[in-house]
């Protein structure tokens, strides 16, 4: 069943968003972190929270999640996507990632997740392939299909 059109917007995060992002990530990921890393480590989340890399996902002006990525020399790295549980399964994550992939279709995009993270199925559906397995953690990437890229021609305009 195709989900209804989902309208969301993004705004740049600031340090005031730390508590929201912290609580949401802990709520969503606590069980996976305990299972695979032996617990939740506040200091690791604090160290990884870089507001400049984070966008707050909003629906009708309400913060419902966040999306963070890092620009590398040769790729983009999706660091984190978190949605409040009541907004999961409504197509928001799919639309967000589809929009991001479309906007960056000429760029290699990578992410790391747990093998048993339910989001892995979404990543695979969108074309991400597993490139490295490291215990329970996997690195995935999507590479632009160069054969589908238009050839560039010089224009006098």
C-alpha positions in Angstrom: 0.0 0.0 0.0 1.5 3.4 -1.0 1.6 5.9 1.8 -0.1 9.3 1.5 2.0 12.3 0.5 4.0 13.3 3.5 4.8 16.9 4.0 7.8 17.7 6.2 10.3 20.5 6.4 13.8 20.8 7.7 15.4 23.4 9.8 19.1 23.7 10.9 19.6 22.4 14.4 21.2 24.4 17.2 22.7 23.6 20.6 19.2 24.0 22.1 18.1 20.9 20.1 20.6 18.6 22.0 18.1 17.4 24.6 15.5 16.6 21.9 18.0 14.6 19.8 19.5 12.9 22.8 16.1 11.7 24.2 14.9 10.6 20.7 18.0 8.6 19.9 18.1 7.0 23.3 14.4 6.0 23.0 14.9 4.6 19.5 18.3 3.0 19.8 18.8 2.0 23.5 18.0 -1.7 22.9 20.3 -2.0 19.9 23.1 -0.1 21.7 22.8 -2.4 24.7 22.7 -5.5 22.6 25.6 -4.7 20.4 27.8 -2.2 22.4 27.0 -3.2 26.0 25.0 -0.1 26.9 24.2 3.5 26.2 27.1 6.0 26.7 26.0 9.6 27.2 29.5 10.9 26.5 29.6 9.2 23.0 26.3 10.9 22.1 27.6 14.3 23.3 30.8 13.9 21.4 28.9 13.0 18.2 26.4 15.9 18.5 27.5 18.5 15.9 24.6 20.9 15.4 26.0 22.2 12.1 25.5 18.7 10.6 22.0 18.2 11.9 18.6 19.2 10.5 15.4 18.9 12.6 12.6 17.2 10.8 9.3 18.9 11.3 5.7 18.2 10.4 3.2 21.1 10.9 5.9 23.0 12.7 6.4 20.2 15.3 9.8 18.6 15.7 9.4 14.9 15.0 12.9 13.8 14.3 16.3 14.7 13.0 18.6 13.9 10.1 22.4 14.4 10.2 25.0 13.9 7.6 28.7 14.8 7.0 30.2 16.1 3.8 33.4 14.2 3.0 35.8 14.9 0.1 34.5 12.0 -2.0 31.1 11.2 -0.5 28.3 12.1 1.9 28.0 10.1 5.1 24.5 9.8 6.7 25.3 9.9 10.4 21.9 9.5 11.9 18.2 9.5 11.1 15.7 9.4 14.0 12.0 9.8 13.9 9.6 9.8 16.9 7.9 6.4 17.2 4.5 7.8 16.5 5.7 9.1 13.1 7.5 5.9 12.0 5.9 3.8 9.3 4.1 6.8 7.7 6.6 7.2 4.8 8.4 10.2 6.2 11.8 8.5 6.4 11.3 7.1 2.9 10.5 10.5 1.5 13.3 12.2 3.4 15.9 9.8 2.1 14.4 9.7 -1.4 14.6 13.5 -1.5 18.2 13.5 -0.1 19.3 10.8 -2.7 17.6 12.7 -5.5 19.3 16.0 -4.5 22.7 14.2 -4.3 22.3 11.7 -7.1 25.8 12.3 -8.4 27.5 11.6 -5.1 28.4 8.4 -3.3 26.4 8.2 -0.1 27.4 6.0 2.8 26.0 5.0 6.2 26.6 2.6 9.0 23.9 0.6 10.8 23.3 -2.5 12.8 22.6 -5.7 10.9 19.4 -6.1 12.8 18.2 -2.5 12.6 14.7 -2.5 11.0 15.8 0.6 9.0 18.2 -1.6 7.1 15.3 -2.8 4.9 14.5 0.8 3.9 18.1 1.4 3.0 18.2 -1.7 0.8 14.8 -0.8 -0.8 16.3 2.6 -1.8 19.4 1.0 -3.4 22.0 0.9 -0.6 24.3 -2.1 -0.8 26.3 -3.6 2.1 30.0 -3.0 1.4 31.6 -3.9 4.8 30.4 -6.2 7.6 32.1 -5.7 11.0 30.4 -8.0 13.5 26.9 -6.7 14.0 27.6 -3.5 12.2 27.4 -3.0 8.5 28.5 -0.1 6.2 26.3 0.5 3.3 26.6 2.8 0.2 24.8 3.9 -2.9 26.9 4.8 -5.9 25.7 6.9 -8.7 24.9 4.9 -11.9 27.4 6.6 -14.2 25.8 4.9 -17.3 22.6 6.8 -16.6 24.3 10.2 -16.2 23.7 12.6 -19.1 26.9 13.6 -20.9 27.8 17.2 -20.3 28.1 19.6 -23.2 29.4 23.1 -23.2 26.8 25.7 -23.7 27.1 29.2 -25.0 24.4 30.5 -22.8 
